Amino acid sequence: MVKEYGYEYDAALHSLLWKETKGRIATDRLFGAICLRSGRDALKAIAREYEPTDVFLPALACDSMVLPFRMYGHTIRYYRLNSDYTIDLDWLDGQLTENALFLFMNYFGIQAIQDCQLTRIKQTHPKLVFIEDRTHHLIWKSARTFKPDYTVASLRKWLNVPDGGLLWDFTTLRNSTFSEDMSFSETRLKAQCMRATYLQTGNEETKTKYREIFSTVSDIIDSDLNPARMSAYAYALAANTDWNIIRTRRKENASCLISILQEAGVPLIQEHAGISDLYVAFLTDHRDSKQNDLSSKGIFNTIIWPLADEQKQTCRVAQYTQACMLAAPCDQRYTTDDMAYIGKEIVQIIGKYRYE
């Protein structure tokens, strides 16, 4: 049996559930949210609500956040972040335009903007549309008193569901027509099951096949203008998930790994467990070499997506984070013993480069 840490979720097919739900989409809400195929689809659903306008996104934003707005003709304007991943409000205040869309998000639990600051912006820009992305802290109850027009989140980063995005529409959508295309969900589920087979058998041909699928399957979403519904299969899995178990396991794992890295003096983005626990993100030089060394040990760390030149030129923090960040897995697939192994390997590999 192959032991790996991180990368995409593997999944054994729930045969009875698959038989009951195959080919069906979810129309019910989950936790009050509209259930869509992905977080990208949630952003598409918002983007199509408005005539082309300025969309303000943090410079540290991946293509999956940018493309949905570009697909509907909006102009992307990136804003700066401070070194602690809060929003550079002095810079933003001089850039905001009327009738624009403004997306804000926390990075690994760091609150990027305070409620009082959001309220002040709304008072000075009453026509601004506020969008919150809660993907990085989805499992923890929000302490915000400010209510945005929309909140979005990707579900697939938290569960081994083949598809899933959430959209809370506090400003009711005028367009509630959604695609029922199932190809993305069914293709990803196939890859998840292949990965489960690989972990059991170690068959390298199977690994090559599922990796190709995972690397290209998002093209289905990116080539589809219409936002699509979540599959009924993914909905049923999410609806029957014990989220308390996930919160507990992730917090325990993150706490263990954070402690190991802090003791070794590894710079962290998230310094406390229980506020995000999506990953344990740390900063290091020689990032690509260290990532490769960790991968050879079966430890797959998420990296910051490639940023456009405009993003890097706008924000040095975004540029630095792309060059130096690795995010170690701490999800519910693993135990604190796994975290001890991951932490030990990270510290050893960082130490190897530190003293060369």
N, C-alpha and C positions, 0 to 999 in steps of 0.2 A: 504494500500500500504506500502510495506517494504522500509525503507530508509537505504541504505548502502553506504559506501564510500570506493573506492578502489576495489581490487580483479579484476577478469577478466571482460572484457566488456560484457554487455548484448546487444542483437540485435533483433529487430523485422525483420522478413524475408521480404525482398523487393520482393514481389511475381512476379511482371512483369519481373524484372531483373533476378530473379532466373529461370524463365521459358525460358528466352532468352539465358542464359549462362550455365545452368546445364550440367555437364559432359564435359565442355570445359576448355581448359587451355589457358593461356595468352602467346602469342608469341611476342607481341610488347614490346618495352622498355618503361619504365616509368622514366622520368627525366634523360634519357640516360642510365639507369641501366637495366640489365637483370632481369626479374621478376621471382622469385623462390618461392617455398613453404614456406621457412623460412630462417632466418639468418644462421641456421645450414647447410642448403642446399647450401647457398652461399659459406660457408667455405669448404664444400665437393667438390664443383666445382673447388676450388683452390687446395685443397689437392691432387686431382687425377691428376693434371697437372704435378706433380713432382715425381721423384723416391724418395723412403724413405730417409729422411734427418732429420736434427735437426729443430724443430719448437720452436722459442722463444716466449713465451706467458707471460703476466704479472701474477705474483703469485695470484693476485686478479682476477681470471678467473673462470667462471662457467663451468660445465660439457659440456654444449652445445657448448662451444668454443673449448674444448679439444677433445671430442669424434670424430668429423669429421676428424681430423688429425690422430688420432689413428686408425681409420677405414681403412686408406690407408697406414698404416705401419710406420708413422713418429714417431720420438722420441721427446717427449715433454720436453722442458727445461724452467723452470720458472725463471723469473727475478724479481729483487726487486723493490719496490716503496719507495720513500721517504715519510715522514709524511704528506706532502702536496699533495700526490698522483701524483707527477711527477716521472719520471723514474730515478732510481739510475744509472746514466750513468757511473760513475766510476766502479761500479760493473759490469754493462753490457759490457763495453769495454773489460774487461778481459775474457769474456765468449763467445762472438760471434764466430761462426765458418763459414768457407766459404761454399757457396752453401746452406745456411740455409734459412728458412723462418722466418721473423720477423714481429709479429703483435703488433701494438700499438693502444691505445685508450684513449680517454678522459673520466674521471669520473665526471659525473654531471657538465660538462662544464669546468672543470679544464684542461688546456692544459698540457698534460703529457710530451710532448717533443716539442722543438722549431724547426722551419724549418731549421735554421742554424745547429742545432745539427743533424737532419736527413741527411742533405747534407754532413756533415762531416763523418757520419757513412757510407754513400754511397761511398764516396771517398776512405775510408780506406777498405771497403768491397764491391767492385764493383759487386760481384756475388750474394749479398744478395737480397732476394725477400721481398719487403715491402708491408705489408697489413695493411690498416687502418680500424678500426671498428668505424663507426660514429653513432652507435645506441643511445648513450647518448646525442647527439646534432644534431640529424637528421634534425630537422625542421629549424635550423638556417644555413644560408649560411656560408660555410667554408671560413676562411680568409687565409688558407694555400697557400703558393706558391709552396711548395714541392709536387710533384705528385708521389704517391705510384704506385706500379704495380697494386694493386687491392684495392677497397674500398667496404666494406660490411655494411649492416645495417638490423636490424629487423624492419619490418613495423608494426607488430602486437602490439607492445608496444605503438603505437601512435594512432591507429585507431581501430574501432570495426569491423575489417575485420577478417574473419575466418582463413586466412593464408596470408603469405606475407613476403618475404625477398628480398633485393635488392643487386645486384652485379654490380659494375662498373669495367669493365675489361680494364684498361688502357694498360695492356699487353694482347693482344688478346688471348682468350682461344683457345687451339688446339682442345680440346674435347668439342663440343657444343651439344652433345646428352644428352637429359634430360628425366627423367621419366614423365609420364602423370598420375601418380596415384593420385586419388582424395579423397581417404579415410580419410586422415588427415583433409582436408578442410571441407568435409561434416560432419565428426564427431564433429569437433569443432563448426561448425555452428549450429548443433543440440543442443549442450550444451549452446551456447550463447542464442539461442531462449528459451531454458528451463529456463535459468537464468532470462530472461525478464518476463517469465510467473510467476516465483517465486516472483519477486519484485512486481508484480501486485496482486498476490493471497496470498502470505505468506505460500504456501503449503510446509511443511518441507520434504515430500517425494520427491518432485521435486528438492529441494535443495540438498538432498543427492545424487540423480542421476547425476545432472550436475557436482557436485563437484568430483564425482568419474571419470567422463569423463575427466574433465580438468586435473586431477592428473595423468592420465594414457595415454592420447592421444599422448603425445610426443614420446611414445614408438614406434609409427608407423614410425616416422622419424629416430629414433635411431637404428631401426632394418633394415633400408633400406640403402644399400650401395650407391645407385644411388641418386644424387640430382634431385629434381623434380621441375616442373614448378608451378608458381602461378596459382590459379584457375581464370578463366575469370570473375567469380562473384566478387572475391576480387579485381581484377584489375579494374573493372568498378567502384566499390565503391571508390577506391583510386584515380583513374583518375578524378573523379567528385567531389572530396573533395576540399573545399575552405580552403587552408592551411593558408591563412591570418587570418581567423577566429580562427583556432586552435592556431596559434602563439599568437594572441592577448589574447585569453581566458587563455591559460596556463601561459603566462607571468603575467597577472593580478592576477591569483590565486596564483602563486608562490610568487609574490611580497608581497601579503597580508599575506600569511602563514609565509614566511621568517621574515617579520617584527614582527609578534607576537612572534615567537620563539626567535628572537634576543633580543627583549625587556625583555624576561624572562630569558635570559642568557643560552639558550639551545645551545650547540655546534652544528654547521652546517658544512656539507661538501660543499654544494653550498650556498654561501653567497650573491649572486646576482641573480636576475631574468633576463631572456632574453639571457642566454648563454646555458642553457640546458632545464630545466623545464620538464624533464621526470618525476621526483618526487622531493620532498623536503626532502633530506636525512639529518638525524641528528644522533648524537652519544649519547649513554646513557648507564649507567650500569643497571643491572637487566633487560636486554633487553627482555628476553623471558616473564617475568612476566608482563612487561609493554605492550608488544605486546598483550598478552592475555587480559589484562584489556581494552585496546583500542578496541580489537575485540568485547568485550562484549557490547561496545557502538556503534557497527556498523562501526567502523573505521578500515579498513584492511591495514596494513602497510607492504610493501615489505621488506623482509630481505635478507641479503647476503646469497647466497647459501652455502651449506656445502662444505668446502674446504678439499682437501686431506692433509694428514700429511706433505707430501713433500712441498706443497704450504705454509703451516703455518711455517714450519721449515726454509724455504727459506726467508720468508718476515714477520717480526713482524707486519708491517702495515696491511698486509692482514689478519693476525690472529686477530689483534685487531678489524678490521672493521667487520669481521664475527661475533665477539662476541658482538659488541656494536652498530651496525648500524640498524636503522629503516628508511624507506623511505615512507613518507606520500604522498597520492595522491593529484595531483593538475591539473588533466587533464580536458579536455573540457566538461566533463559531469557535472561539478560542477560550482558553482558561488563563489564570494567572501564571501557571507553569509555562504556558506558551509565551506569555509576556516576558517572563524571566529570560527565556531563551532569546527572544527577539532583542530585548534590551542589552543582553550580554554581547550579542553579535554586533549591534550598532556601536556600542562603546568600543569594542575591539577594533572594528574597521575604521572608525573615526580616529582612534588613537594611532593606528598604523600610519595614516596619512599625516597626522599631526607631527609625528616625529621623524618623518622621512626627510 
